[in-house]
Amino acid sequence: MQALGVRDLVKDFGKFHAVKGVSFTVDEGEIFGLIGPNGAGKTTTLRVISTLLQVTGGSVSVFGHDVTKQADEVRRMISYLPEDAGAYKSLTGAEYLNFIAGFFRPHHEEREAMVRHGIEIADLAERIHDKVETYSKGMTRRLLVARALMVEPRLAILDEPTSGLDVINSREIRALIKGYARAGTAVVLSSHNMLEVELLCDRIALINEGRIVEAGTPSELKAKHGVTNIEDVFVKVVTA
């Protein structure tokens, strides 16, 4: 089943054309990578999908729901983790997860179950009961990934999900993302870590100057450009 359909998406900011006719689809259970250099339009595209920015032209649908006309329905099905996301520093990690769970699970028992799930994902041990202001960048990121995944979205939109994490924590988060995809969650992922993109993504689209300039599976892209890794594909396409 198609989870996400982006068709001829255009997003302008005044006279600046940030996204210029981008099209791609993502299926249920698929991990799709949207990658590109800074300023290429990938974060703008993710924000449009997340209903945070209005569409200038074209269309975006999530499980058949238009992000402009049916934004409330879309928000119930998605979870968005921005690269620059933060958590309330005056709360403990557990309190923060409980606060977020309240928006999704009004009943006490369901909310508690969601928070327990979030605590498992965050895997911060006793530090989950410390205030967020005492957390390292990596600990905060684990908490935020937990916040994004504990709601069990049908579509997870993850911008730099392992930013600030060490190698071991990054591997654990990648395993979590793969597990959610295997269970049916569609994932749109953006990362500057090309190894991570290659390890995680079923398909990849390269965006540059507001346009999709290359797309395919990691193996297809490497074979097409005669290279051994996605980083080399990225450099060849972007600097061509």
ChimeraX attribute file (.defattr): number of C-alpha atoms within 10 A of each C-alpha:
attribute: neighborCount
match mode: 1-to-1
recipient: residues
	/A:1	9
	/A:2	15
	/A:3	20
	/A:4	23
	/A:5	20
	/A:6	19
	/A:7	16
	/A:8	16
	/A:9	21
	/A:10	22
	/A:11	23
	/A:12	15
	/A:13	9
	/A:14	7
	/A:15	6
	/A:16	8
	/A:17	15
	/A:18	21
	/A:19	26
	/A:20	20
	/A:21	18
	/A:22	21
	/A:23	17
	/A:24	17
	/A:25	14
	/A:26	23
	/A:27	18
	/A:28	19
	/A:29	22
	/A:30	23
	/A:31	27
	/A:32	25
	/A:33	29
	/A:34	26
	/A:35	25
	/A:36	26
	/A:37	16
	/A:38	11
	/A:39	13
	/A:40	20
	/A:41	24
	/A:42	28
	/A:43	19
	/A:44	18
	/A:45	22
	/A:46	22
	/A:47	15
	/A:48	22
	/A:49	29
	/A:50	23
	/A:51	20
	/A:52	15
	/A:53	15
	/A:54	15
	/A:55	19
	/A:56	15
	/A:57	15
	/A:58	15
	/A:59	20
	/A:60	26
	/A:61	21
	/A:62	25
	/A:63	19
	/A:64	13
	/A:65	18
	/A:66	19
	/A:67	23
	/A:68	18
	/A:69	10
	/A:70	14
	/A:71	17
	/A:72	13
	/A:73	14
	/A:74	23
	/A:75	18
	/A:76	13
	/A:77	16
	/A:78	23
	/A:79	22
	/A:80	24
	/A:81	23
	/A:82	18
	/A:83	16
	/A:84	9
	/A:85	12
	/A:86	14
	/A:87	17
	/A:88	13
	/A:89	14
	/A:90	13
	/A:91	16
	/A:92	20
	/A:93	30
	/A:94	21
	/A:95	18
	/A:96	22
	/A:97	28
	/A:98	21
	/A:99	15
	/A:100	17
	/A:101	23
	/A:102	16
	/A:103	10
	/A:104	13
	/A:105	17
	/A:106	10
	/A:107	10
	/A:108	11
	/A:109	10
	/A:110	14
	/A:111	21
	/A:112	16
	/A:113	15
	/A:114	24
	/A:115	26
	/A:116	16
	/A:117	18
	/A:118	26
	/A:119	22
	/A:120	13
	/A:121	20
	/A:122	25
	/A:123	16
	/A:124	18
	/A:125	9
	/A:126	8
	/A:127	15
	/A:128	20
	/A:129	14
	/A:130	16
	/A:131	17
	/A:132	24
	/A:133	15
	/A:134	13
	/A:135	18
	/A:136	11
	/A:137	15
	/A:138	16
	/A:139	21
	/A:140	23
	/A:141	25
	/A:142	26
	/A:143	26
	/A:144	24
	/A:145	23
	/A:146	23
	/A:147	28
	/A:148	23
	/A:149	27
	/A:150	23
	/A:151	23
	/A:152	16
	/A:153	20
	/A:154	24
	/A:155	31
	/A:156	25
	/A:157	26
	/A:158	23
	/A:159	24
	/A:160	18
	/A:161	24
	/A:162	23
	/A:163	17
	/A:164	16
	/A:165	19
	/A:166	10
	/A:167	9
	/A:168	8
	/A:169	16
	/A:170	18
	/A:171	14
	/A:172	16
	/A:173	19
	/A:174	16
	/A:175	13
	/A:176	16
	/A:177	23
	/A:178	20
	/A:179	13
	/A:180	20
	/A:181	19
	/A:182	14
	/A:183	12
	/A:184	17
	/A:185	24
	/A:186	26
	/A:187	29
	/A:188	23
	/A:189	23
	/A:190	27
	/A:191	21
	/A:192	16
	/A:193	14
	/A:194	18
	/A:195	12
	/A:196	19
	/A:197	24
	/A:198	18
	/A:199	12
	/A:200	20
	/A:201	20
	/A:202	17
	/A:203	21
	/A:204	26
	/A:205	23
	/A:206	21
	/A:207	24
	/A:208	22
	/A:209	18
	/A:210	22
	/A:211	22
	/A:212	22
	/A:213	14
	/A:214	15
	/A:215	16
	/A:216	16
	/A:217	16
	/A:218	23
	/A:219	15
	/A:220	13
	/A:221	22
	/A:222	18
	/A:223	13
	/A:224	11
	/A:225	15
	/A:226	11
	/A:227	14
	/A:228	13
	/A:229	17
	/A:230	22
	/A:231	16
	/A:232	16
	/A:233	21
	/A:234	21
	/A:235	12
	/A:236	12
	/A:237	15
	/A:238	17
	/A:239	7
	/A:240	6
